[in-house]
Amino acid sequence: MISWIAADSRRLFLIVCAIAALGLFSAQTVRPSCTYAVMSFGGEAQQKEAAERGYEEAVAAGDCAPPHARWQFWRG
């Protein structure tokens, strides 16, 4: 499909796409590993909400680190 494009242009296009993909991947928000307990007897939506609320409470109490961009792990 892109065989009519010069080889240098194809290489440049692939490099730009790879850099963009890496940038999007590194900008995603991630949560560090954390252990906390919640109890919920509702449906799936209520359980997810309770888990999210439990995580936010653990962060507020200082028991868990807050979520941050994935690239911040790369700095060491």
FINUDO-847653 format. One record per residue (C-alpha): x, y, z. Coordinates in steps of 0.05 Angstrom, whole numbers, plus 5000, padded with zeros to 4 digits. Layout:
REM residues N
XYZ...
This chain:
REM residues 76
500050005000505650495017510650174969510550804925513351224982520851284983524550835032527251425072520151705080517551025102523050975154521651665180514151515183515450875223520151245271514951795282509551275295513950895344515651535382508351735385506351045410511751065463509551755484502251545492504350915530508851305577503551835591498351335617496451395690498250795732497350615804503150355845501949685879497949765942494049315989487449546020480949206039473749386024467149026032461449095982455248665974452449015912453048865839459248945797458449695789457849795864463849345877468149755829465750395862467350125931474249905908475550595879473150935942477450465984483550635943482251385949481451316024488050926028491551475988488552016033490851636095497851576067497750816062498250815986501951255936497451665889496951485815502051795769504551775697507951125677514351485655515651695727517650965742522951015688526951555725529151055777
